[in-house]
Amino acid sequence: MIKTPEQQHAALIVFVGRLMAVCFTFTVMAFIYGVLFVDQPMEQAPTDAQLIDLLSTLLVFLTGGWLIVVDVPLGLIAISVIPILLLLNVGYQRRIDKHYDTAQHELGALSSAVHESFDGVMVVKAFGAEDRETRRLSLISTRLKDARVRAVSARSTFEALLDGVPSLVNILLLVVGAMRVESRSMTVGELTSFIYLFTLLIFPLRIIGYVLSSVPHSASGYKRVREILDEPVVFDPSLLIGDALDGVGVALEDVSFSFEKDSPVVLDYLSFRIAAGKTVVVVGATGSGKSTLLAVMAGLLQPSHGRVALSGKHASIVFQEPFLFSGSIEYNICLGRQLSKEAIAQALYLSASDSFVSELANVTKTIIGERGISLSGGQRQRISLARAIAQGADVLLLDDTTSALDTVTESVVIDRLRGASRKVTTVVVASRPSTIALADDVLFIEGGKLTDHGPHSALMLSNENYRNLMQSFEHDRNEGNL
């Protein structure tokens, strides 16, 4: 059967419409595929994006080409929307990137400020700085709000133009098409098919535009994540700790340390050995490197030079400022490890915590609140000490751990540690003469250097600097500063 030209034209339009529908279906399927498999390796991501771009581009070019074939004047008007939307996308990307980057930066600043303010809430209240903190957080949150308002405003304008420009072109096509129908340059059916094809052209462009409107926000967040991921992974210094010889608890050989490559040396070629099971006190003026020395011995800091060896290649450390979690006393001692009740009881006894823990309503099950707020300073220190003891390390490092204890409790803790059935080498940073006098040996550090060592009584007679330092400690104690 021979078809008339009008029938052939209608059949061709139907064929092209079906082809457009197939292309659009493949585009949607490709998009769904990309969403479902976003957790695939990164090298596969470009393949999914390229598939979507290819099908969308094919759909746009086929539709645009056929529009010109149907009617050249209307076709040129119709495809003019492509460069217009392209320019809108380029302008939007250039404008929006800085707003989202600023918003992400201010969000990080606000999170940091809020954490800092909550962390130091007692200091803020003690010094009456509530108004200052309120103004500081308000200023940061205002900057964050302004950046996000600008970003949302730009995005809203862009999305409105994505809908508005094609609609205006569509109206223009109807007006011009009506004029061409009136001049008998095209039929009503051809105009109808033309508007339908124009709709097929605009749909993928709108989809691409909406996707691009979400890209800057995602890209800004991804940039912030990459800043963290691209940071070099710091080597674990504890892996460098060697195993000490039999009978030796701690051994340091020419250990030096500085925080930065060109910064002043904090520890300057320290070398000493501590016999296993001994209690040694590290003494020095403020800033002499005592806490840094313990951090190097614990494997928390990597020495710039030299070697550290420990009995069992591991040490438990108790910091100068104890940190407790908001769980129970038992949780803070075990920290996820499965410890027997006997081991917990032994740790509490050696740290002289058993007396006050036994008086609590729920004993070791007692919830102590955030950072151990329900405990006194001395109790927090003893629980931190019990946690370190429960780890079962052969070396115990105490960074001025007993500073919040009275002298009687302090001497009980030292005596119990020395009398423990298991041989534990204890290194203590202390400034109390009463604590220092209980040690088997004293390491005297000045300016990061080990200048002398020996029993406390011997150093008091032989080293003038050490004697003057002890006298200043005793004077501060008598004045009530310790």
Disulfide bonds with the S-S distance in Angstrom:
none
